[in-house]
Amino acid sequence: MTGSMTVLRPTGLATAREAMLGTAGRLVISGAGTAPDWGGPLGAVDAVLDTTGLAGVVRHNPGDMTISVLAGTPLRPLQDVLAGHGQRVALDAARVRRGATVGGLVATGDAGPSALAFGTLRDLVIGAIVVLSDGTVSRSGSHVIKNVAGYDLTKLLHGCFGTLGLLVEVILRLHPVPPATRTVAVGCPLEGAARLCRSVLDGPCEPVAVEWCDGRLLVRLEGTERGVASRAQRLADLLAAPVLDEGDAEAAWARHAEIVDRRGDGAAVLRVGLPPSRLPGVVASLGASAVTAGPATGVATLRLPPEAVAAAHAAVYAAGGTSMLRHRPAGCDAPAWGPPPAALPVLASVRRALDPDGRLGPGRFSPWMDADLDGPR
Amino acid sequence: MDPRNHAGERCRSPHQAQTRHEAGVGGPEEAEVAQTLAMCGGLGTDVVADFTAALGAGSVITDPVRLRSYECDGLTGYRQVPGLVVLPGDAGQVGAAVRLCARHGLPFVARGAGTGLSGGALPVAEGVVISLQRLRRILSVDPLDRRAVLEPGVTNLDVTRAAAPYGLYYAPDPSSQQVCTVGGNVAENSGGAHCLKYGFTTNHVLELEVVLADGSVVILGGPTGEQCGPDLRGVFVGSEGTLGIVTKITVRLLRTPESVRTLLADFGSVHAAGDTVSDIVAAGIVPAAVEMMDALAVEAVEQAVAAGYTVGTPAALVVELDGPAEEVATQFEQVRRICERRGCTRLHVATGEADRARIWKGRKAAFAAVGRISPDYFVQDGVVPRTQLGEALDRIAAMGADAGLRVANVFHAGDGNLHPLVLYDADAGEHERAEKLSREIAELCVELGGSLSGEHGIGTDKACSMPRMFGEEDLAVMRRVRAAFDPDGRCNPGKLLPTPRLCGERPGPFRPHPLEAAGGIERL
């Protein structure tokens, strides 16, 4: 992208559609710009579709615990507003701290440690309004969490990296802010963390997050004051480890987010998902310089030398997992994705159905998608 | 085998009565009519020979009488004898059957236990029903990674049975869970009483092996929540058999909660019960289940199964909490206090597992029980935002009064999923009025900002109401997605999306979403 790039900045559905139709060429959708190099390297585009003007709450129904927001709304300030109602979007992706937008988080399929309890945004988005590259406006879902009318098109937008359409509005399911939170931390290597995690999960404490980073296993509990205090003590006894005080707990999770989010030093960042029992062994074999790993979710974020990325993709794939490049250091030409999935024909077919000219986000699924599909030659 | 005998929730409808009359009752007359039907819809001998060669004679049904047992699912009002039924024995044979359908240009309908309540498994004339009843192996239960790999014909409850020795269970629990299949649950994105807290089938499926309409096999989803690319598994779940046939399913298993507590509370009005639900939610409590029944439903249930509900109470609320013992104990006390503050007239706390099972037996028997107080009924499945429950119930009562029909209400109050049962007597000529009222109730839910269906699906039943909820562009996009999976439209045609054949050239007008009308959102 150059300084002279056309930037389209819609502020509502009508201008979003105009922006989409008013440009013939290829577009990249950009929110707060917190994940510009996730996925495949962006091909040549004619304009940037900037979603930051699509900001604000459309409708918050506190009694129904649902909210619709324009897709360019940053999640962090939204959480502050919701906290006033004792509610939250149950998502703690690391880059929320840096201003990531709701639409951007959906499009990249990003999630944090609490995905263990609440799932990812695919589980929290209950509706959306989308503008396709031909100007078609598609609405699905509504302000109810239980809804099986028609295809759940919101799912297709989750993880599409802006290649299927522009999210204009997103309806989210909300959860209550728990009265109390505690974290128990136990120092251990990753292999040992997996064993300890197993004993935690086999017990009745129902943690919302279990993550290993910086040589410690962090176990987070949420609930009522009394319930959490008692469960934290049970966990501390089980793990022979302390319950962190509030400040230490916050610092530990901030540190986790910082490691997930860290860039620089010429390292590549790879996000992997593996069957949980395979995670420690595979991660240990990859030679990462920094690791956060969820032994319960099977999801890990690794810093790797650029030359190790291709082998890491292959190792993760061989173990039945998936992997994606989240940061590509300058000069790194490693593939963004692992070997193509068996679903690739369907993925390509859905892409052709919704963005027939391949106008949106060219290159994001390279090397899976060929040039033909990524746009007119 | 008559799959209908296994239906967990079903309603008799006048169509059924009519069909019985038309066909005569038993004897040669019935066989004759069936044979005629089969000949009209039947497939050529060359086609049958191909299926027989591929699957074996024991897996191909051509006998007209046997074909008739597949003519409908749990929604018995819609009936169509299929041209052919095949019973593949494994995923490879499902693929072979689908490829033969492709070669002969035949539409096909996948079928599990046939318990669906929206006509989603209604056969297509001159089409093939692919029954998945023989694919019922649990391929693995992995207590370490907490997942199970299943064939689609495994019943919902059998997953939990297989997981129970490890202290694990499968969370989605539709009322028909003893007989309905996980494959059918995937097709319908089935919920159940506990989905307020635990979500729906879509939240518990990790990976699907799917045979597409061209016979190719793809894997959708992956081993974790981490996605690489759009969530194709997510769009497949709930697609009602219109995108392909699932042949292998990997589901998540959860640890059995340490503590479960259940209470049954009576209220002087459905409004008071509804306000109680709102207060519980506002207190930051996410119950495992919140179910409500009105006076008529309670009356029916008590006549049928004597589950300990109070006959005559205007509203009965079942609240269940589960989780770590300390949490449940604390929040259960809060719920009790809220019920009392809202003036509950009786509060019964389940004394143990047997008592709890009895309360649930009453709730889960509600549909069948209503059959005892009315010769016929329609069941609807619309959803309203929880805060609109009172308004919805008032309007439904008024609409019922206007139509001169009784409506029993049994519903998942926590997530606003109504199950109004429109009672009528076909022999008294009430059928059309009842059908209209039933449809209007579903459409009322859309008007109140909700949905036509919470868990039963659109199927054949509500396809023509889809334009009430979605605009033409919305439906056109769904058709594009459908064509991406199944370009020739041979996968369960006539379901989910309205068609001119089914609904007339111009299915009912699209009404703007209330938020659009209020200027909250815009549409071009």
Chai-1 contact restraints between the chains, C-beta under 6 A:
chainA,res_idxA,chainB,res_idxB,connection_type,confidence,min_distance_angstrom,max_distance_angstrom,comment,restraint_id
A,L13,B,E522,contact,1.0,0.0,6.0,A-B,restraint_1
A,R17,B,L524,contact,1.0,0.0,6.0,A-B,restraint_2
A,V58,B,G520,contact,1.0,0.0,6.0,A-B,restraint_3
A,R59,B,G520,contact,1.0,0.0,6.0,A-B,restraint_4
A,G63,B,S278,contact,1.0,0.0,6.0,A-B,restraint_5
A,G63,B,T387,contact,1.0,0.0,6.0,A-B,restraint_6
A,D64,B,P385,contact,1.0,0.0,6.0,A-B,restraint_7
A,D64,B,R386,contact,1.0,0.0,6.0,A-B,restraint_8
A,D64,B,T387,contact,1.0,0.0,6.0,A-B,restraint_9
A,G86,B,G284,contact,1.0,0.0,6.0,A-B,restraint_10
A,G109,B,Q227,contact,1.0,0.0,6.0,A-B,restraint_11
A,A115,B,G225,contact,1.0,0.0,6.0,A-B,restraint_12
A,T120,B,G225,contact,1.0,0.0,6.0,A-B,restraint_13
A,R122,B,D231,contact,1.0,0.0,6.0,A-B,restraint_14
A,R122,B,G234,contact,1.0,0.0,6.0,A-B,restraint_15
A,D123,B,N203,contact,1.0,0.0,6.0,A-B,restraint_16
A,T136,B,E473,contact,1.0,0.0,6.0,A-B,restraint_17
A,V137,B,E473,contact,1.0,0.0,6.0,A-B,restraint_18
A,V137,B,L524,contact,1.0,0.0,6.0,A-B,restraint_19
A,S138,B,D474,contact,1.0,0.0,6.0,A-B,restraint_20
A,S138,B,V477,contact,1.0,0.0,6.0,A-B,restraint_21
A,R139,B,D474,contact,1.0,0.0,6.0,A-B,restraint_22
A,S142,B,S451,contact,1.0,0.0,6.0,A-B,restraint_23
A,H143,B,P385,contact,1.0,0.0,6.0,A-B,restraint_24
A,H143,B,G449,contact,1.0,0.0,6.0,A-B,restraint_25
A,V144,B,V383,contact,1.0,0.0,6.0,A-B,restraint_26
A,V144,B,P385,contact,1.0,0.0,6.0,A-B,restraint_27
A,V144,B,G416,contact,1.0,0.0,6.0,A-B,restraint_28
A,V144,B,G450,contact,1.0,0.0,6.0,A-B,restraint_29
A,V144,B,S451,contact,1.0,0.0,6.0,A-B,restraint_30
A,I145,B,D415,contact,1.0,0.0,6.0,A-B,restraint_31
A,K146,B,V383,contact,1.0,0.0,6.0,A-B,restraint_32
A,K146,B,D415,contact,1.0,0.0,6.0,A-B,restraint_33
A,K146,B,N417,contact,1.0,0.0,6.0,A-B,restraint_34
A,K146,B,G454,contact,1.0,0.0,6.0,A-B,restraint_35
A,N147,B,V383,contact,1.0,0.0,6.0,A-B,restraint_36
A,N147,B,S451,contact,1.0,0.0,6.0,A-B,restraint_37
A,V148,B,N189,contact,1.0,0.0,6.0,A-B,restraint_38
A,V148,B,G238,contact,1.0,0.0,6.0,A-B,restraint_39
A,V148,B,S453,contact,1.0,0.0,6.0,A-B,restraint_40
A,V148,B,E455,contact,1.0,0.0,6.0,A-B,restraint_41
A,V148,B,G457,contact,1.0,0.0,6.0,A-B,restraint_42
A,A149,B,S451,contact,1.0,0.0,6.0,A-B,restraint_43
A,A149,B,L452,contact,1.0,0.0,6.0,A-B,restraint_44
A,A149,B,S453,contact,1.0,0.0,6.0,A-B,restraint_45
A,A149,B,I458,contact,1.0,0.0,6.0,A-B,restraint_46
A,A149,B,M469,contact,1.0,0.0,6.0,A-B,restraint_47
A,G150,B,M478,contact,1.0,0.0,6.0,A-B,restraint_48
A,Y151,B,V235,contact,1.0,0.0,6.0,A-B,restraint_49
A,Y151,B,S239,contact,1.0,0.0,6.0,A-B,restraint_50
A,Y151,B,M478,contact,1.0,0.0,6.0,A-B,restraint_51
A,Y151,B,V481,contact,1.0,0.0,6.0,A-B,restraint_52
A,D152,B,G234,contact,1.0,0.0,6.0,A-B,restraint_53
A,D152,B,V235,contact,1.0,0.0,6.0,A-B,restraint_54
A,D152,B,G238,contact,1.0,0.0,6.0,A-B,restraint_55
A,K155,B,D231,contact,1.0,0.0,6.0,A-B,restraint_56
A,K155,B,G234,contact,1.0,0.0,6.0,A-B,restraint_57
A,K155,B,V235,contact,1.0,0.0,6.0,A-B,restraint_58
A,L156,B,P230,contact,1.0,0.0,6.0,A-B,restraint_59
A,L156,B,V235,contact,1.0,0.0,6.0,A-B,restraint_60
A,H158,B,D231,contact,1.0,0.0,6.0,A-B,restraint_61
A,G159,B,Q227,contact,1.0,0.0,6.0,A-B,restraint_62
A,G159,B,G229,contact,1.0,0.0,6.0,A-B,restraint_63
A,G159,B,P230,contact,1.0,0.0,6.0,A-B,restraint_64
A,G159,B,D231,contact,1.0,0.0,6.0,A-B,restraint_65
A,C160,B,P230,contact,1.0,0.0,6.0,A-B,restraint_66
A,P176,B,G284,contact,1.0,0.0,6.0,A-B,restraint_67
A,P204,B,E258,contact,1.0,0.0,6.0,A-B,restraint_68
A,P204,B,P324,contact,1.0,0.0,6.0,A-B,restraint_69
A,C205,B,P324,contact,1.0,0.0,6.0,A-B,restraint_70
A,E206,B,G323,contact,1.0,0.0,6.0,A-B,restraint_71
A,E206,B,P324,contact,1.0,0.0,6.0,A-B,restraint_72
A,G223,B,E327,contact,1.0,0.0,6.0,A-B,restraint_73
A,T224,B,E327,contact,1.0,0.0,6.0,A-B,restraint_74
A,T224,B,T330,contact,1.0,0.0,6.0,A-B,restraint_75
A,R226,B,T330,contact,1.0,0.0,6.0,A-B,restraint_76
A,G227,B,E326,contact,1.0,0.0,6.0,A-B,restraint_77
A,G227,B,E327,contact,1.0,0.0,6.0,A-B,restraint_78
A,G227,B,T330,contact,1.0,0.0,6.0,A-B,restraint_79
A,S230,B,E326,contact,1.0,0.0,6.0,A-B,restraint_80
A,R231,B,P324,contact,1.0,0.0,6.0,A-B,restraint_81
A,G273,B,T224,contact,1.0,0.0,6.0,A-B,restraint_82
A,G273,B,E226,contact,1.0,0.0,6.0,A-B,restraint_83
A,P275,B,D145,contact,1.0,0.0,6.0,A-B,restraint_84
A,P275,B,P223,contact,1.0,0.0,6.0,A-B,restraint_85
A,P276,B,D145,contact,1.0,0.0,6.0,A-B,restraint_86
A,S277,B,L144,contact,1.0,0.0,6.0,A-B,restraint_87
A,S277,B,D145,contact,1.0,0.0,6.0,A-B,restraint_88
A,G298,B,T224,contact,1.0,0.0,6.0,A-B,restraint_89
A,V299,B,T224,contact,1.0,0.0,6.0,A-B,restraint_90
A,V299,B,E226,contact,1.0,0.0,6.0,A-B,restraint_91
A,G320,B,P223,contact,1.0,0.0,6.0,A-B,restraint_92
A,T322,B,G222,contact,1.0,0.0,6.0,A-B,restraint_93
A,T322,B,C228,contact,1.0,0.0,6.0,A-B,restraint_94
A,M324,B,C228,contact,1.0,0.0,6.0,A-B,restraint_95
A,A342,B,V218,contact,1.0,0.0,6.0,A-B,restraint_96
A,A342,B,I219,contact,1.0,0.0,6.0,A-B,restraint_97
A,A343,B,V218,contact,1.0,0.0,6.0,A-B,restraint_98
A,A343,B,I219,contact,1.0,0.0,6.0,A-B,restraint_99
A,A343,B,L220,contact,1.0,0.0,6.0,A-B,restraint_100
A,A343,B,L232,contact,1.0,0.0,6.0,A-B,restraint_101
A,V346,B,V218,contact,1.0,0.0,6.0,A-B,restraint_102
A,V346,B,L232,contact,1.0,0.0,6.0,A-B,restraint_103
A,L347,B,G229,contact,1.0,0.0,6.0,A-B,restraint_104
A,S349,B,A484,contact,1.0,0.0,6.0,A-B,restraint_105
A,V350,B,A484,contact,1.0,0.0,6.0,A-B,restraint_106
A,A353,B,R480,contact,1.0,0.0,6.0,A-B,restraint_107
A,A353,B,A484,contact,1.0,0.0,6.0,A-B,restraint_108
